[in-house]
Amino acid sequence: MIRSVLFSILIAFTAMTSSVFTTAYAAEAKTVVLDVPGMTCKFCPITIRKALKKVPGVIDAKADFASKTATVTYDPTKTNVKTLTTATENSGYKSTLKK
């Protein structure tokens, strides 16, 4: 009986703290837009997106052929803009931080 009550308390505590940590993590994320002028076809955004998503710390990456940009949400404690632009360059597409 006592063991099941303690287990229930532990489960409740875990559920409460996991949502707190998720909220804190989301608050720390940064989003940047990169100019990627070398996109020449509809398949370029796929290559760029895949390259960016492989970078540790990248939460989400989207590339848009029409605007020739990539929008990246990342954890600044794990990566930075230089690493993101290096990832696109290594996949064949020079990029810069959009001003």
DAHUVEN-V575682 format. One record per run of one state. SS is the DSSP state (h for helix, s for strand, l for the rest). FROM is the first residue (numbers start at 1). LEN is the number of residues. If there is no record, write none. Layout:
# DAHUVEN-V575682
{{SS:FROM:LEN} {SS:FROM:LEN}}
This chain:
# DAHUVEN-V575682
{{l:1:1} {h:2:27} {s:29:7} {l:36:8} {h:44:10} {l:54:4} {s:58:7} {l:65:4} {s:69:7} {l:76:5} {h:81:10} {l:91:5} {s:96:2} {l:98:2}}
